[in-house]
């Protein structure tokens, strides 16, 4: 099995990716359709943040795999 830290990294990656690749685009489009530029910018900023989070989590998982902790 996986240790808790590795499991947590995988779990967080899944949640971040789900938000990035399915949910946030809906929120951006809704704000755009309703002519809410401030809300649209908030969602776009969060999208960029999620990309950074995903990159960090992938790097951590890659390190875990390289160090044979998986």
C-alpha positions in Angstrom: 0.0 0.0 0.0 0.8 3.6 -0.1 2.0 5.6 2.9 -0.2 8.5 4.0 1.9 11.2 2.5 1.9 9.7 -1.0 -1.8 9.0 -0.8 -2.5 12.6 0.2 -0.4 13.9 -2.7 -2.4 11.7 -5.1 -5.7 12.7 -3.6 -4.9 16.4 -3.7 -3.8 16.1 -7.3 -7.1 14.5 -8.2 -9.1 17.2 -6.6 -7.1 20.0 -8.1 -7.2 18.4 -11.6 -11.0 17.9 -11.3 -11.5 21.5 -10.5 -9.1 22.7 -13.2 -10.3 20.5 -16.0 -14.1 20.4 -15.4 -15.4 22.9 -13.0 -13.6 26.2 -13.4 -14.3 26.5 -17.1 -18.1 26.4 -16.3 -17.6 29.1 -13.7 -15.7 31.3 -16.2 -18.3 30.8 -18.9 -21.1 31.6 -16.5 -19.4 34.8 -15.4 -18.8 35.8 -19.0 -22.4 35.1 -20.0 -23.7 37.2 -17.1 -21.2 40.0 -17.9 -19.4 39.7 -14.6 -15.8 40.5 -15.5 -14.7 40.7 -11.9 -15.9 37.2 -11.2 -14.5 36.0 -14.5 -11.1 37.3 -13.4 -11.3 35.7 -10.0 -11.9 32.3 -11.7 -9.1 32.8 -14.2 -6.7 33.6 -11.3 -7.9 30.5 -9.5 -7.3 28.5 -12.7 -3.8 29.7 -12.9 -3.2 28.9 -9.2 -4.6 25.4 -9.7 -2.2 24.9 -12.6 0.7 25.8 -10.2 -0.7 23.5 -7.5 -0.9 20.6 -10.0 2.6 21.2 -11.2 3.9 21.2 -7.5 2.0 18.0 -6.7 3.3 16.3 -9.9 6.8 17.2 -9.0 6.4 15.9 -5.5 4.9 12.6 -6.8 7.8 12.3 -9.3 10.3 12.7 -6.5 8.4 10.1 -4.4 8.6 7.7 -7.3 12.3 8.5 -7.9 13.1 7.9 -4.3 11.1 4.6 -4.4 8.6 5.8 -1.8 5.7 4.6 -3.9 
